[in-house]
Amino acid sequence: MRADGLSAQRTMPILPATKNGRGRGGAKLATKLLIVMANTDPRNGEELGAPFFQASVAAAMDYDVEVICTATSGSLMKKGVAEKLFVKQGSPKSVYDFIKDAHEAGVKFYCCSPNLDLFDMSKDDLIPECSGIVGGAHMIEEVMEGDCKVLTY
Protein backbone atom coordinates (compact mmCIF):
# COMPACT_ATOMS: atom_id res chain seq x y z
CA MET A 1 0.00 0.00 0.00
CA ARG A 2 1.30 3.42 -0.91
CA ALA A 3 1.46 6.33 1.52
CA ASP A 4 -1.61 7.91 -0.10
CA GLY A 5 -3.73 4.85 0.76
CA LEU A 6 -3.88 3.47 -2.77
CA SER A 7 -2.39 0.16 -3.69
CA ALA A 8 0.43 0.22 -6.18
CA GLN A 9 -0.51 -1.50 -9.43
CA ARG A 10 1.67 -4.49 -10.05
CA THR A 11 2.13 -5.71 -13.57
CA MET A 12 3.48 -9.03 -14.64
CA PRO A 13 5.25 -9.57 -17.93
CA ILE A 14 3.40 -11.65 -20.50
CA LEU A 15 5.51 -14.69 -21.09
CA PRO A 16 4.92 -16.98 -24.06
CA ALA A 17 4.21 -20.65 -23.52
CA THR A 18 7.12 -22.96 -23.97
CA LYS A 19 7.26 -25.25 -26.99
CA ASN A 20 5.97 -28.19 -24.97
CA GLY A 21 2.60 -26.48 -24.29
CA ARG A 22 3.45 -25.50 -20.76
CA GLY A 23 3.39 -22.06 -19.25
CA ARG A 24 5.25 -20.46 -16.38
CA GLY A 25 6.08 -22.93 -13.64
CA GLY A 26 5.58 -25.88 -15.98
CA ALA A 27 1.76 -25.91 -15.74
CA LYS A 28 -0.01 -27.45 -18.74
CA LEU A 29 -1.90 -24.80 -20.68
CA ALA A 30 -5.55 -25.24 -21.59
CA THR A 31 -6.32 -25.10 -25.29
CA LYS A 32 -9.94 -24.03 -25.05
CA LEU A 33 -11.91 -21.23 -23.45
CA LEU A 34 -15.58 -21.78 -22.67
CA ILE A 35 -17.53 -18.60 -21.97
CA VAL A 36 -20.93 -19.19 -20.40
CA MET A 37 -23.32 -16.27 -20.52
CA ALA A 38 -25.94 -17.21 -17.95
CA ASN A 39 -26.15 -14.22 -15.60
CA THR A 40 -25.72 -11.43 -18.14
CA ASP A 41 -28.93 -9.52 -18.74
CA PRO A 42 -29.17 -8.25 -22.32
CA ARG A 43 -31.33 -5.36 -21.10
CA ASN A 44 -28.11 -3.96 -19.54
CA GLY A 45 -26.00 -3.35 -22.63
CA GLU A 46 -22.90 -2.37 -20.67
CA GLU A 47 -22.70 -5.98 -19.42
CA LEU A 48 -22.35 -7.35 -22.94
CA GLY A 49 -19.05 -5.90 -24.14
CA ALA A 50 -16.59 -7.80 -21.96
CA PRO A 51 -17.61 -11.39 -22.79
CA PHE A 52 -17.56 -10.81 -26.55
CA PHE A 53 -14.36 -8.78 -26.44
CA GLN A 54 -12.59 -11.40 -24.30
CA ALA A 55 -13.81 -14.13 -26.64
CA SER A 56 -12.33 -12.23 -29.61
CA VAL A 57 -9.01 -11.73 -27.81
CA ALA A 58 -8.76 -15.41 -26.86
CA ALA A 59 -9.52 -16.47 -30.45
CA ALA A 60 -6.85 -14.06 -31.71
CA MET A 61 -4.44 -15.79 -29.31
CA ASP A 62 -5.25 -19.07 -31.12
CA TYR A 63 -7.42 -20.58 -28.39
CA ASP A 64 -10.47 -22.58 -29.33
CA VAL A 65 -13.34 -20.43 -28.00
CA GLU A 66 -16.98 -21.30 -27.46
CA VAL A 67 -19.63 -18.94 -26.11
CA ILE A 68 -22.77 -20.59 -24.76
CA CYS A 69 -25.71 -18.23 -24.38
CA THR A 70 -28.23 -19.52 -21.88
CA ALA A 71 -30.98 -18.15 -19.66
CA THR A 72 -31.80 -14.52 -20.56
CA SER A 73 -28.63 -14.22 -22.66
CA GLY A 74 -30.02 -16.84 -25.01
CA SER A 75 -32.16 -14.12 -26.57
CA LEU A 76 -28.95 -12.69 -28.10
CA MET A 77 -28.88 -15.62 -30.52
CA LYS A 78 -32.31 -14.67 -31.91
CA LYS A 79 -32.29 -12.68 -35.15
CA GLY A 80 -33.04 -9.00 -34.59
CA VAL A 81 -32.30 -8.87 -30.84
CA ALA A 82 -28.57 -8.06 -30.63
CA GLU A 83 -28.84 -5.51 -33.47
CA LYS A 84 -31.00 -3.32 -31.23
CA LEU A 85 -28.64 -3.44 -28.24
CA PHE A 86 -25.62 -1.24 -27.59
CA VAL A 87 -22.84 -1.54 -25.02
CA LYS A 88 -22.73 2.22 -24.75
CA GLN A 89 -25.58 4.54 -25.55
CA GLY A 90 -24.82 6.57 -28.67
CA SER A 91 -22.24 4.09 -29.97
CA PRO A 92 -22.57 3.18 -33.64
CA LYS A 93 -21.47 -0.39 -32.85
CA SER A 94 -24.26 -2.74 -31.80
CA VAL A 95 -23.90 -5.87 -29.69
CA TYR A 96 -24.47 -7.80 -32.90
CA ASP A 97 -21.37 -6.10 -34.34
CA PHE A 98 -19.39 -7.44 -31.35
CA ILE A 99 -20.80 -10.92 -32.03
CA LYS A 100 -19.85 -10.70 -35.71
CA ASP A 101 -16.32 -9.52 -34.83
CA ALA A 102 -15.86 -12.43 -32.43
CA HIS A 103 -17.25 -14.89 -34.96
CA GLU A 104 -14.86 -13.58 -37.63
CA ALA A 105 -12.00 -14.12 -35.14
CA GLY A 106 -13.02 -17.78 -34.86
CA VAL A 107 -15.38 -17.82 -31.87
CA LYS A 108 -18.19 -20.39 -32.00
CA PHE A 109 -21.53 -19.35 -30.53
CA TYR A 110 -24.15 -21.75 -29.22
CA CYS A 111 -27.70 -21.36 -27.99
CA CYS A 112 -28.81 -23.50 -25.06
CA SER A 113 -31.71 -25.77 -26.08
CA PRO A 114 -34.23 -24.59 -23.43
CA ASN A 115 -33.95 -21.08 -24.90
CA LEU A 116 -35.82 -22.17 -28.00
CA ASP A 117 -38.96 -22.67 -25.92
CA LEU A 118 -38.24 -19.77 -23.56
CA PHE A 119 -38.01 -17.22 -26.38
CA ASP A 120 -40.42 -18.89 -28.84
CA MET A 121 -37.60 -19.63 -31.29
CA SER A 122 -36.89 -22.31 -33.82
CA LYS A 123 -33.53 -23.13 -35.35
CA ASP A 124 -34.48 -20.82 -38.26
CA ASP A 125 -34.71 -17.86 -35.86
CA LEU A 126 -31.03 -18.09 -34.85
CA ILE A 127 -28.46 -15.61 -36.13
CA PRO A 128 -26.07 -17.01 -38.77
CA GLU A 129 -23.15 -16.73 -36.33
CA CYS A 130 -24.77 -19.30 -34.03
CA SER A 131 -23.09 -22.65 -34.71
CA GLY A 132 -25.89 -24.66 -33.19
CA ILE A 133 -27.94 -25.68 -30.21
CA VAL A 134 -26.46 -27.42 -27.18
CA GLY A 135 -27.90 -28.83 -24.00
CA GLY A 136 -26.61 -28.84 -20.46
CA ALA A 137 -24.75 -32.11 -21.03
CA HIS A 138 -22.49 -30.44 -23.61
CA MET A 139 -21.37 -27.79 -21.16
CA ILE A 140 -20.87 -30.27 -18.30
CA GLU A 141 -18.88 -32.58 -20.55
CA GLU A 142 -16.62 -29.75 -21.74
CA VAL A 143 -15.94 -28.61 -18.19
CA MET A 144 -15.42 -32.04 -16.68
CA GLU A 145 -13.67 -33.85 -19.52
CA GLY A 146 -12.32 -31.17 -21.80
CA ASP A 147 -9.04 -29.31 -21.75
CA CYS A 148 -10.65 -25.95 -21.09
CA LYS A 149 -10.97 -23.00 -18.79
CA VAL A 150 -14.35 -21.43 -18.09
CA LEU A 151 -15.44 -17.81 -17.72
CA THR A 152 -19.00 -17.08 -16.70
CA TYR A 153 -20.92 -13.88 -17.13
C-alpha positions as a printed NumPy array, in Angstrom:
array([[  0.   ,   0.   ,   0.   ],
       [  1.3  ,   3.417,  -0.913],
       [  1.461,   6.331,   1.521],
       [ -1.606,   7.907,  -0.1  ],
       [ -3.732,   4.853,   0.76 ],
       [ -3.877,   3.474,  -2.775],
       [ -2.392,   0.161,  -3.686],
       [  0.427,   0.215,  -6.18 ],
       [ -0.506,  -1.495,  -9.427],
       [  1.671,  -4.489, -10.053],
       [  2.127,  -5.706, -13.574],
       [  3.48 ,  -9.032, -14.64 ],
       [  5.251,  -9.572, -17.927],
       [  3.403, -11.647, -20.499],
       [  5.509, -14.694, -21.092],
       [  4.921, -16.977, -24.055],
       [  4.213, -20.646, -23.517],
       [  7.123, -22.963, -23.969],
       [  7.255, -25.245, -26.989],
       [  5.969, -28.19 , -24.973],
       [  2.605, -26.48 , -24.29 ],
       [  3.45 , -25.5  , -20.763],
       [  3.39 , -22.057, -19.247],
       [  5.255, -20.464, -16.38 ],
       [  6.08 , -22.932, -13.642],
       [  5.575, -25.885, -15.984],
       [  1.759, -25.912, -15.738],
       [ -0.008, -27.45 , -18.737],
       [ -1.898, -24.801, -20.683],
       [ -5.546, -25.245, -21.59 ],
       [ -6.323, -25.097, -25.294],
       [ -9.944, -24.03 , -25.049],
       [-11.912, -21.227, -23.45 ],
       [-15.584, -21.783, -22.673],
       [-17.534, -18.604, -21.966],
       [-20.931, -19.192, -20.403],
       [-23.316, -16.269, -20.519],
       [-25.944, -17.206, -17.948],
       [-26.153, -14.219, -15.603],
       [-25.723, -11.428, -18.14 ],
       [-28.93 ,  -9.524, -18.744],
       [-29.171,  -8.245, -22.324],
       [-31.327,  -5.36 , -21.102],
       [-28.111,  -3.959, -19.542],
       [-26.004,  -3.345, -22.629],
       [-22.898,  -2.372, -20.672],
       [-22.701,  -5.978, -19.419],
       [-22.351,  -7.352, -22.942],
       [-19.05 ,  -5.904, -24.136],
       [-16.591,  -7.802, -21.956],
       [-17.606, -11.392, -22.792],
       [-17.564, -10.812, -26.551],
       [-14.361,  -8.776, -26.436],
       [-12.589, -11.402, -24.302],
       [-13.813, -14.135, -26.642],
       [-12.326, -12.232, -29.606],
       [ -9.011, -11.735, -27.814],
       [ -8.76 , -15.414, -26.863],
       [ -9.521, -16.465, -30.451],
       [ -6.848, -14.06 , -31.714],
       [ -4.441, -15.792, -29.309],
       [ -5.247, -19.071, -31.119],
       [ -7.419, -20.576, -28.389],
       [-10.474, -22.585, -29.335],
       [-13.338, -20.429, -28.   ],
       [-16.982, -21.296, -27.462],
       [-19.632, -18.936, -26.115],
       [-22.771, -20.592, -24.762],
       [-25.709, -18.232, -24.38 ],
       [-28.232, -19.523, -21.883],
       [-30.982, -18.145, -19.662],
       [-31.8  , -14.516, -20.555],
       [-28.629, -14.221, -22.658],
       [-30.023, -16.843, -25.011],
       [-32.159, -14.12 , -26.575],
       [-28.952, -12.694, -28.103],
       [-28.883, -15.623, -30.516],
       [-32.313, -14.668, -31.914],
       [-32.295, -12.677, -35.145],
       [-33.038,  -8.998, -34.586],
       [-32.304,  -8.87 , -30.842],
       [-28.568,  -8.059, -30.63 ],
       [-28.841,  -5.515, -33.472],
       [-30.995,  -3.324, -31.228],
       [-28.637,  -3.44 , -28.237],
       [-25.623,  -1.243, -27.586],
       [-22.84 ,  -1.54 , -25.015],
       [-22.729,   2.225, -24.755],
       [-25.581,   4.542, -25.553],
       [-24.817,   6.572, -28.669],
       [-22.245,   4.094, -29.974],
       [-22.57 ,   3.183, -33.641],
       [-21.47 ,  -0.393, -32.853],
       [-24.258,  -2.736, -31.799],
       [-23.905,  -5.866, -29.689],
       [-24.471,  -7.796, -32.902],
       [-21.368,  -6.103, -34.337],
       [-19.393,  -7.442, -31.355],
       [-20.796, -10.918, -32.029],
       [-19.854, -10.699, -35.709],
       [-16.32 ,  -9.524, -34.832],
       [-15.863, -12.433, -32.43 ],
       [-17.248, -14.894, -34.963],
       [-14.858, -13.585, -37.626],
       [-12.004, -14.116, -35.141],
       [-13.022, -17.779, -34.863],
       [-15.378, -17.821, -31.871],
       [-18.188, -20.387, -32.001],
       [-21.533, -19.353, -30.53 ],
       [-24.147, -21.754, -29.222],
       [-27.695, -21.359, -27.986],
       [-28.808, -23.501, -25.059],
       [-31.705, -25.774, -26.081],
       [-34.234, -24.59 , -23.431],
       [-33.948, -21.077, -24.899],
       [-35.823, -22.169, -27.998],
       [-38.957, -22.666, -25.916],
       [-38.243, -19.769, -23.556],
       [-38.009, -17.222, -26.382],
       [-40.42 , -18.89 , -28.841],
       [-37.602, -19.629, -31.286],
       [-36.889, -22.305, -33.825],
       [-33.529, -23.126, -35.352],
       [-34.481, -20.825, -38.257],
       [-34.708, -17.864, -35.857],
       [-31.028, -18.091, -34.855],
       [-28.459, -15.612, -36.132],
       [-26.072, -17.01 , -38.77 ],
       [-23.148, -16.73 , -36.326],
       [-24.773, -19.297, -34.032],
       [-23.089, -22.645, -34.711],
       [-25.888, -24.664, -33.195],
       [-27.94 , -25.675, -30.208],
       [-26.459, -27.415, -27.179],
       [-27.896, -28.833, -24.003],
       [-26.614, -28.84 , -20.461],
       [-24.75 , -32.111, -21.03 ],
       [-22.49 , -30.44 , -23.61 ],
       [-21.374, -27.788, -21.155],
       [-20.873, -30.267, -18.296],
       [-18.878, -32.579, -20.552],
       [-16.62 , -29.745, -21.743],
       [-15.943, -28.612, -18.187],
       [-15.418, -32.037, -16.682],
       [-13.666, -33.852, -19.517],
       [-12.321, -31.167, -21.803],
       [ -9.038, -29.313, -21.751],
       [-10.653, -25.95 , -21.094],
       [-10.968, -22.997, -18.792],
       [-14.352, -21.431, -18.089],
       [-15.44 , -17.813, -17.72 ],
       [-19.003, -17.08 , -16.702],
       [-20.921, -13.876, -17.126]])
